[in-house]
Amino acid sequence: MRRLPEESARPHAKKMDFTGKPLIGFVYVRPDGFRAKADVQTWVDLGLEFVRSLPAR
């Protein structure tokens, strides 16, 4: 299974961390990371890829 936190290595992204402990499967993308429509689509595609890799419930 692919983990989205790996994407935190991308420019303008970091692991989601509200409580002092990173949230597995979440990343925070700073505004510079989604200025163009293509940037937004890239993040949506990565999110969909991650969700599709999860086991069925």
matplotlib code that plots the C-alpha trace (Angstrom):
import matplotlib.pyplot as plt

x = [0.0, 1.3, 1.4, 0.6, 3.1, 5.8, 4.5, 5.6, 9.0, 7.5, 8.0, 5.4, 4.2, 4.7, 3.2, -0.1, 0.5, -2.1, -1.3, 2.5, 2.1, 2.0, -1.3, -0.8, -2.3, -2.5, -0.3, -0.5, 0.1, 1.1, -0.6, 2.4, 1.9, -1.5, -1.4, -2.0, -5.0, -2.5, -1.0, -4.4, -5.1, -1.8, -2.7, -6.2, -4.8, -2.3, -5.1, -7.3, -4.3, -3.8, -7.5, -7.7, -4.7, -6.6, -8.2, -11.9, -14.1]
y = [0.0, 3.4, 6.0, 9.6, 10.9, 9.9, 12.8, 15.1, 15.0, 17.0, 20.7, 22.7, 19.7, 18.4, 15.7, 16.7, 17.4, 19.0, 17.4, 17.0, 13.5, 13.1, 11.8, 8.8, 9.1, 12.9, 15.7, 19.5, 21.3, 25.0, 27.4, 27.5, 23.8, 24.3, 27.6, 26.1, 23.9, 21.2, 21.3, 20.7, 17.8, 16.2, 16.2, 14.9, 12.1, 11.2, 11.2, 8.9, 6.6, 6.3, 5.7, 3.0, 1.2, 0.8, -2.6, -2.8, -2.4]
z = [0.0, -0.9, 1.9, 1.2, 3.7, 1.2, -0.8, 1.9, 0.3, -2.6, -2.7, -0.8, 1.2, 4.7, 6.9, 8.5, 12.1, 14.3, 17.6, 17.6, 16.1, 12.2, 10.9, 8.7, 5.3, 5.3, 4.0, 4.2, 0.9, 1.2, -1.2, -3.5, -4.1, -5.8, -7.6, -11.0, -11.9, -13.0, -9.4, -7.9, -10.3, -9.3, -5.6, -6.4, -8.5, -5.7, -3.1, -5.3, -5.9, -2.2, -1.5, -4.2, -2.6, 0.7, 1.4, 0.9, 3.9]

ax = plt.figure().add_subplot(projection="3d")
ax.plot(x, y, z, "-o")
ax.set_aspect("equal")
plt.show()
